[in-house]
Amino acid sequence: MSTIESPKRYTITAALPYTNGPIHIGHLAGVYVPADIYARYLRITGKDVAFICGSDEHGVAISMKAKKEGITPKEVVDKYHAIIKQSFADFGITFDNYSRTSAPIHHETASDFFKKLYEQGDFIEETTAQLYDGEAKQFLADRFVTGTCPRCGNEEAYGDQCENCGSTLNATDLINPKSTITGTVPTTKETTHWFLPLDKHEDFLRKWILEGHKNDWKPNVYGQCKSWIDGGLEPRAVTRDLDWGIPVPVKGGEGKVLYVWFDAPIGYISSTKEWAEREGKDWEPYWKDKDTKLLHFIGKDNIVFHCIIFPAILRAHGDYILPDNVPANEFLNLEGNKLSTSKNWAVWLHEYLVDFPEMQDVLRYTLTANAPETKDNDFTWKDFQARNNNELVAIFGNFINRVAVLTQKYYGGEVPSPGNFTKVDSETLEQLRKYPEIISSSLQRYRYREAGQELMNLARLGNKYLADEEPWKVIKQDEGRVKTIMFVALQIATGLAILSEPFLPFTSTKLKSILNIASTTLSDHKTQAETERSQSHNWSEVSSKETLLPPAHQINKAELLFRKIEDQEIQVQLDKLEATKKINTSTSLSTSSNASKELMPQKDTIQFDDFTKLDMRVGTIVEAEKMAKAKKLLVLKVDTGLDTRTIVSGIAESFTPEEVVGKKVTVLVNLAPRSLRGVDSEGMILMTENAEGKLVFVNPDEEGVGNGEGIS
């Protein structure tokens, strides 16, 4: 359960985006929109909030991109830091500070962290053999090495992970390793590094997470932590042999930098320091006071770093609080396929605003309504159009437009004085007063989809009330009754203006302008920052005040909050993606018309006798099930004609168990057995990828080919 009942302040961090490319909708849906909704909500309810982020600008991926583009790492990070920062500003992400890890204050903070842990004896020092590229004259970081996975045989595994079977690797584990810098075969060379002994923190982490947060952390977060802890934690290097990053600040650290996973989370602290210095605040309570609630908003790929590794670093330091919650989201797909920066399969934020200017809230709303909170979800342009046209335009916008237009038409824009309330009026106002608590309850449990739909339900309440009471008809018989109806409707509109601000900030501002409440009725403060914080009582006022918009208050002329999105606009986006798919296809199919594909180089020449050692047979999958606690692995029973054997295959993200039962497959049957997560795998199934990057079985198509038939 949460350890803090009534926090004095909140420190909210959003994952530092990596500056090797711009921001796309997956980043927005997974991290930044939910974090911004929560920060805005807390501010409106009167809380002291530090909402912190910044660009993650170190690491091997930056070096790789710089080498590929023939520029310096600094030129890479400067370019994308500017693009990313502007995208966040354009979409109304209200960071209190957006910093960067190349800033001097961060270098100083991360260096001080390392030195304190070093001086306390919290690291272990080891000299190990690392891969070295003699031609490039440098040690090879994990992602600068590819080779064959020793566990599943994938020939394109990286030095830190096999993306086929999900195994965590060391570069020296790879079979036939090659440098991605020069293409040469690396040698091994001794180098000294410092390691954080996570195993020494295992008992603490087990108690803190597995016992202390069993009931309040999201199942996907808790489950991943439990899998890591139960599997046994091992020391992790905190330094690397690289020339781009924060220099290791102790003797023997020459030519080495802090590992990016060590320095990046400390970026939250340095960014907070930067903010506090600018605002004349004390930064320390936001990170060191037990009455502060610390929350990390991240994607699922960062769970281990924020729940296990960073807390171990903070605890080792001794002065810092630990996160109260880490509400990580899963991934967002695009039109049925994984978002991919390298394949340009994405909706980039800076491009979205060119095609849909001033429609940030439509994307924010769609991503919230379809947020990948408990499982991977899919963004489609048709759903985007439907959310806009059927909900924002037809429900929210329609209600506000009716209220504003009728108020202008009947009363010249002046809020009428109500008469006696009917039972329907009273019940409607009572329902309005319940919504702040309803929406708060969802937000406090990090259920943003649910909260967004409750906001839309308030708009539905207003629409239904007007549709049932029909003021446009009643005006002919009972003008006094219409004054009451419009008064009630204006109270709902005001409630929407206040409660929509975390979800639809641009719309909320526009609606407050229509209702003429932005700087008068509900606030006397002048600056935008002061206005946002001064309206802190407004959220509760929707519940507590009898009247939100008083009689005789003058509203402004109506304007449309949303516009309809036409079919042809959506078709343009679909055509753009189809063009991307064709480009990807043209570079991925190995046909004569696809000669432009960057194929894997031919392997070293072998003798015929080497080939004959491979025993490949036709088989049929007869049983299949997902391996527990492994997202990529299926445990298969395969009839090889010789026997029925168990084979573990990394295809669970492409196929369900039900899909593969009965499939004819090609099996390498004389591969030495390997244990994968405690299951002995006795062979390997041959796979390839299609144009969309999906796995495809390499299997015999001809009829009458039976199990056990040899392939030669």
Secondary structure as UniProt FT lines:
FT   STRAND          9..14
FT   TURN            19..20
FT   HELIX           25..27
FT   HELIX           28..32
FT   HELIX           33..44
FT   TURN            45..46
FT   STRAND          49..56
FT   HELIX           60..69
FT   HELIX           73..90
FT   TURN            91..92
FT   STRAND          97..100
FT   TURN            101..102
FT   HELIX           104..119
FT   TURN            120..121
FT   STRAND          124..133
FT   TURN            134..137
FT   STRAND          138..139
FT   HELIX           142..144
FT   STRAND          145..148
FT   TURN            150..152
FT   TURN            155..156
FT   STRAND          157..158
FT   TURN            163..165
FT   HELIX           171..173
FT   STRAND          175..179
FT   TURN            180..182
FT   STRAND          187..196
FT   HELIX           198..201
FT   HELIX           202..205
FT   HELIX           206..211
FT   TURN            212..216
FT   HELIX           219..230
FT   STRAND          236..237
FT   STRAND          239..240
FT   TURN            251..252
FT   TURN            254..255
FT   STRAND          257..258
FT   HELIX           260..279
FT   HELIX           285..288
FT   TURN            290..291
FT   STRAND          292..297
FT   HELIX           300..302
FT   HELIX           303..304
FT   HELIX           305..309
FT   HELIX           310..317
FT   STRAND          332..334
FT   TURN            335..336
FT   STRAND          337..338
FT   TURN            341..344
FT   HELIX           349..355
FT   TURN            357..358
FT   HELIX           360..369
FT   STRAND          377..379
FT   HELIX           381..386
FT   HELIX           387..397
FT   HELIX           398..411
FT   TURN            412..413
FT   HELIX           423..444
FT   TURN            445..446
FT   HELIX           448..469
FT   HELIX           471..474
FT   TURN            475..477
FT   HELIX           479..499
FT   TURN            500..503
FT   HELIX           505..515
FT   HELIX           517..521
FT   HELIX           528..534
FT   HELIX           535..537
FT   HELIX           538..544
FT   TURN            551..552
FT   HELIX           567..586
FT   TURN            587..588
FT   HELIX           592..594
FT   TURN            595..596
FT   HELIX           608..612
FT   STRAND          616..626
FT   TURN            628..629
FT   STRAND          634..639
FT   STRAND          644..649
FT   TURN            652..654
FT   HELIX           657..660
FT   TURN            661..662
FT   STRAND          664..668
FT   TURN            669..670
FT   STRAND          674..676
FT   TURN            677..678
FT   STRAND          679..681
FT   STRAND          684..685
FT   STRAND          687..689
FT   TURN            691..692
FT   STRAND          695..697
FT   TURN            703..704
FT   TURN            707..708
FT   STRAND          710..711
//
